[in-house]
Every structure is written in C-alpha cells, then in structure tokens.
Amino acid sequence: MSPVDPPESGQHEPADDAHRPFREMLGAYLLGHLTDEERVAVEARLDGSPSLRAELAELRPVVALLPHVRGEDLGTRPAPPADLGDRIIQRIGRERAATRLGVRRQLWRSTTIGGAVLAAAAVIALAFAIRSDGDTPGPQRPTREIELASSVEGQTARATLTGFGWGTRIEIAAQGLVDPGTVYTVYLEDAAGNRIAAGTFRGLADQPIECVMSSALQLGEASDLTIEIETPDGEPGGNDGGSAVFTGAL
C-alpha cells in the first residue's frame, strides 16, 4: 500500500480525534518550528499513519513556496467566516453518518482532502506573519555537511548541521567504532575556544551509528565539531586531557 492510499479493511488507524494534535503540528513540522520532542512524536505518528503522510505530502509544495512570499504582496489578512466552526461541526456530522451507511472509502478521500486544505490554510495564514526586507526571501535553514577526521584507523564519521533560531541541530553518522559500549560526547566550539556539549551516544559492536542532537551554539558562530570519549573518571575529554576521537572544522 502506497503512502497516499487509504487503509484497506482490517488495517485500522487511530481515530481522527487521536490524529488531530499531530495534524495541527504538520505545518510547524515542515517549517522546523517544533521542539525535538514534538518532532520525534510527529515522526513516530507519521510512521504508523498513511493518512498523515498523505497530508504531509500535500503540504510540502505549499511550504516550499513560503520563502518567496513577501508581506507586502499579501495585502490585508483575511478573517475566517464567523460561522466556520458551525460549518465544520456540521460537515463532521454528515461524514460520520456517511460512514455508518458504508461509504468508507469515499469518506476517507473527502476527509483527507478536507484536512489537507485546512492544514494548508493554516500554513498560508502563517505566511502573513512573515516579513522580509526588500527582495530578500523568507527564512531558510543554513546547512553544512562535513566529514570528520578520526584518530583511530577504520573509524569514519560525518555530520550534517542545520541552523535554527534556538541553536544548531546535529545529525551524526559514524561507523567502525572499535570500542562497543564506550560513551562519546559531541561538542561544538566557537572561534574563542568556548565549547558547548550537544549530547552523547554509545558505540555499538560492528554496527553503524546514526543519531540526532542539538547545541545552543548558533551555526554561524561554530568553528569546530569534536566527538570525544569519556575519561576513566566519567568526565568528558577535551581541554582537560580527554581523547578526541573525531574532529572537523566548520
């Protein structure tokens, strides 16, 4: 079954009310405005919901256009109709009645399209709040990809860093770690030598590592990324004599 096909008989998704909080967060998810915990929760729900993945796919083209929208081009912000809430409730009642009459597939298509339109409208409404200077597009996430040099032969790692207003998201992919169970600490360092820990991960035997963590240091202020092992007393390595396993300059 493809991500945009409705669930067949016997494959039950959670009730629509259970999806609602995640459906309302799809726009913020695509814009990168969720916290790490919210993002993980949305991705977990997407894994088990073809209907949510279909709505997400319909929202992507809308979000892709947002950086090119200028506030002066949008004019006056339209207000929703006063009876919108009553009309939505009435529509839900009619669709539930149709389900009881056995029009399950038709209802699923209508709900998917209607939900996608409402979610797209919410994303477009967010665009009214975006203001850019002159012809400069709206906010775009700066991204850097670097290969990390290893102090141990056979160990490789790379990092993808994405800048956000709150700091930097770091995606680590490493393999060939020779010490299973060892705890590794990831640091970002600025030009003045100040280091901020972004998180830790544990090595696995003969398995690649993929993990996501974050640092409060802005991407534009970061100059180096290091991954270090813990010293015997449990303290992270680095300036106090710990061992840097991977290093990379930004």
C-alpha positions as CSV (number, residue, x, y, z in Angstrom):
1,M,0.0,0.0,0.0
2,S,1.5,3.4,-1.0
3,P,1.6,6.3,1.5
4,V,-1.3,8.1,-0.2
5,D,-3.7,5.1,-0.5
6,P,-6.4,4.7,2.2
7,P,-6.1,1.9,4.7
8,E,-7.7,-1.3,3.5
9,S,-10.2,-3.3,5.5
10,G,-8.6,-4.8,8.6
11,Q,-5.9,-2.2,8.8
12,H,-7.2,0.3,11.3
13,E,-5.7,3.6,12.0
14,P,-6.3,5.6,15.3
15,A,-9.5,7.6,15.4
16,D,-9.5,11.0,13.8
17,D,-9.5,12.7,17.2
18,A,-6.3,10.9,18.1
19,H,-4.6,12.3,14.9
20,R,-5.9,15.8,15.4
21,P,-3.0,17.2,17.6
22,F,-0.4,15.8,15.1
23,R,-2.3,17.0,12.1
24,E,-2.2,20.5,13.6
25,M,1.6,20.3,14.0
26,L,2.3,19.2,10.4
27,G,2.8,22.8,9.2
28,A,5.2,23.6,12.1
29,Y,7.0,20.3,11.5
30,L,7.7,21.2,7.9
31,L,8.9,24.7,8.9
32,G,11.2,23.3,11.5
33,H,9.4,25.1,14.3
34,L,8.9,22.1,16.6
35,T,10.9,21.1,19.6
36,D,13.0,17.9,19.4
37,E,10.4,16.1,21.5
38,E,7.5,17.3,19.3
39,R,9.3,16.4,16.1
40,V,10.1,12.9,17.4
41,A,6.4,12.5,18.4
42,V,5.2,13.6,14.9
43,E,7.6,11.4,13.1
44,A,6.5,8.4,15.2
45,R,2.9,9.1,14.4
46,L,3.7,9.5,10.6
47,D,5.4,6.1,10.6
48,G,2.1,4.5,11.5
49,S,-0.4,6.7,9.6
50,P,-0.7,6.6,5.8
51,S,-3.3,9.4,6.0
52,L,-1.0,11.7,7.9
53,R,1.8,11.0,5.5
54,A,-0.6,11.9,2.6
55,E,-1.5,15.2,4.3
56,L,2.2,15.9,4.8
57,A,3.0,15.3,1.1
58,E,0.2,17.7,0.1
59,L,1.6,20.4,2.4
60,R,5.2,20.2,1.2
61,P,4.6,22.2,-2.0
62,V,2.9,25.0,0.0
63,V,5.8,25.2,2.5
64,A,8.3,25.3,-0.3
65,L,6.7,28.5,-1.7
66,L,6.7,30.3,1.7
67,P,10.3,31.6,1.5
68,H,9.2,33.5,-1.7
69,V,6.2,35.3,-0.1
70,R,6.6,38.9,0.8
71,G,4.3,40.6,3.3
72,E,3.5,43.5,1.0
73,D,2.3,41.1,-1.7
74,L,-0.3,39.5,0.5
75,G,-2.4,42.6,1.3
76,T,-4.9,42.6,4.2
77,R,-5.1,39.4,6.2
78,P,-8.5,37.8,5.6
79,A,-10.6,36.9,8.6
80,P,-12.3,33.5,8.7
81,P,-16.1,33.4,8.3
82,A,-17.9,33.8,11.6
83,D,-19.8,30.5,11.0
84,L,-16.8,28.5,10.1
85,G,-16.8,26.5,13.4
86,D,-20.5,25.5,13.0
87,R,-19.9,24.5,9.3
88,I,-17.0,22.3,10.3
89,I,-19.1,20.6,13.0
90,Q,-22.0,20.0,10.6
91,R,-19.6,18.6,8.0
92,I,-18.1,16.2,10.5
93,G,-21.7,15.0,11.4
94,R,-22.6,14.4,7.8
95,E,-19.4,12.5,7.2
96,R,-19.9,10.3,10.2
97,A,-23.4,9.5,9.0
98,A,-22.0,8.5,5.6
99,T,-19.5,6.2,7.3
100,R,-22.4,4.4,9.1
101,L,-24.1,3.9,5.7
102,G,-21.0,2.1,4.4
103,V,-19.4,4.8,2.2
104,R,-16.0,4.3,4.0
105,R,-13.6,4.8,1.1
106,Q,-15.4,7.9,-0.2
107,L,-15.4,9.4,3.3
108,W,-11.7,8.7,3.7
109,R,-10.9,10.6,0.5
110,S,-13.1,13.5,1.5
111,T,-11.6,13.7,5.0
112,T,-8.0,13.6,3.6
113,I,-8.6,16.4,1.1
114,G,-10.6,18.5,3.6
115,G,-8.0,18.1,6.3
116,A,-5.2,18.9,3.9
117,V,-6.9,22.1,2.8
118,L,-7.5,23.2,6.4
119,A,-3.9,22.4,7.3
120,A,-2.6,24.2,4.1
121,A,-4.8,27.2,5.0
122,A,-3.1,27.3,8.5
123,V,0.3,27.2,6.9
124,I,-0.6,30.0,4.4
125,A,-2.0,32.1,7.3
126,L,1.4,31.7,9.0
127,A,2.9,33.3,5.9
128,F,1.1,36.5,6.6
129,A,3.3,36.9,9.7
130,I,6.5,36.5,7.7
131,R,8.1,39.8,6.8
132,S,11.3,40.1,4.7
133,D,13.5,43.1,3.8
134,G,13.4,44.2,0.2
135,D,13.6,41.3,-2.2
136,T,15.2,39.0,0.4
137,P,13.3,35.7,0.7
138,G,11.9,34.5,4.0
139,P,13.9,32.4,6.4
140,Q,15.9,29.5,5.0
141,R,17.8,27.0,7.2
142,P,21.6,27.1,6.6
143,T,23.0,23.6,6.4
144,R,26.6,22.4,6.5
145,E,27.9,18.8,5.8
146,I,31.4,17.9,7.0
147,E,33.5,14.7,7.0
148,L,35.1,14.2,10.4
149,A,38.7,13.1,10.7
150,S,39.3,10.2,13.0
151,S,42.2,9.5,15.4
152,V,41.6,5.7,15.0
153,E,42.2,3.8,11.8
154,G,39.0,2.4,10.3
155,Q,36.6,4.7,12.1
156,T,34.7,7.2,10.0
157,A,32.0,9.8,10.7
158,R,30.2,12.6,9.1
159,A,28.0,15.3,10.4
160,T,25.1,17.4,9.0
161,L,24.5,20.7,10.8
162,T,21.3,22.8,10.4
163,G,20.9,26.2,11.9
164,F,17.8,27.3,13.8
165,G,16.9,30.3,15.9
166,W,17.4,28.3,19.1
167,G,20.8,26.9,18.0
168,T,22.1,24.1,15.8
169,R,20.7,20.6,15.0
170,I,23.5,18.0,14.5
171,E,23.0,14.7,12.7
172,I,25.8,12.2,13.3
173,A,26.6,9.1,11.2
174,A,29.5,7.0,12.4
175,Q,30.8,3.5,11.7
176,G,33.7,1.3,12.6
177,L,33.7,2.3,16.3
178,V,36.2,-0.1,17.9
179,D,35.1,0.2,21.5
180,P,31.4,-1.0,21.9
181,G,29.7,0.5,24.9
182,T,32.0,3.5,25.1
183,V,30.2,6.8,25.6
184,Y,31.0,9.5,23.1
185,T,30.3,13.2,23.7
186,V,29.7,15.7,20.9
187,Y,30.9,19.3,21.2
188,L,30.5,22.5,19.1
189,E,33.3,25.1,19.6
190,D,33.3,28.8,18.7
191,A,36.2,30.8,17.5
192,A,37.1,31.9,21.0
193,G,37.5,28.3,22.1
194,N,34.3,28.1,24.1
195,R,32.8,24.6,23.9
196,I,29.1,23.6,24.3
197,A,28.1,19.9,24.6
198,A,25.4,18.8,22.2
199,G,24.8,15.3,23.7
200,T,26.2,11.8,24.0
201,F,25.8,8.5,22.3
202,R,27.1,4.9,23.0
203,G,29.1,2.9,20.5
204,L,27.7,-0.4,19.2
205,A,29.6,-3.5,18.1
206,D,30.0,-3.8,14.4
207,Q,27.0,-1.5,13.7
208,P,26.8,2.0,12.3
209,I,25.6,4.8,14.5
210,E,23.0,7.4,13.4
211,C,21.8,9.9,16.0
212,V,20.4,13.5,16.2
213,M,21.3,16.0,18.9
214,S,21.4,19.8,19.4
215,S,23.5,22.6,20.7
216,A,22.6,26.1,21.8
217,L,25.6,27.5,19.8
218,Q,24.4,29.2,16.6
219,L,25.7,27.5,13.4
220,G,27.2,30.8,12.2
221,E,29.2,31.1,15.4
222,A,30.6,27.5,15.4
223,S,34.1,26.9,14.1
224,D,34.8,23.2,15.1
225,L,33.0,20.0,15.9
226,T,34.6,17.3,18.0
227,I,33.5,13.9,19.3
228,E,35.4,12.7,22.4
229,I,35.4,9.6,24.6
230,E,34.9,9.8,28.3
231,T,37.9,9.7,30.6
232,P,38.1,6.9,33.2
233,D,36.6,9.0,35.9
234,G,33.5,9.6,33.7
235,E,34.2,13.2,32.8
236,P,34.1,14.2,29.1
237,G,37.5,14.6,27.5
238,G,38.9,17.6,25.7
239,N,40.7,20.5,27.3
240,D,41.5,18.5,30.5
241,G,43.3,15.8,28.7
242,G,40.5,13.6,27.2
243,S,40.8,11.9,23.9
244,A,39.2,13.5,20.8
245,V,38.1,10.6,18.5
246,F,36.7,12.7,15.7
247,T,37.3,16.3,14.7
248,G,36.1,18.6,11.9
249,A,36.4,22.3,11.1
250,L,33.3,24.3,10.0
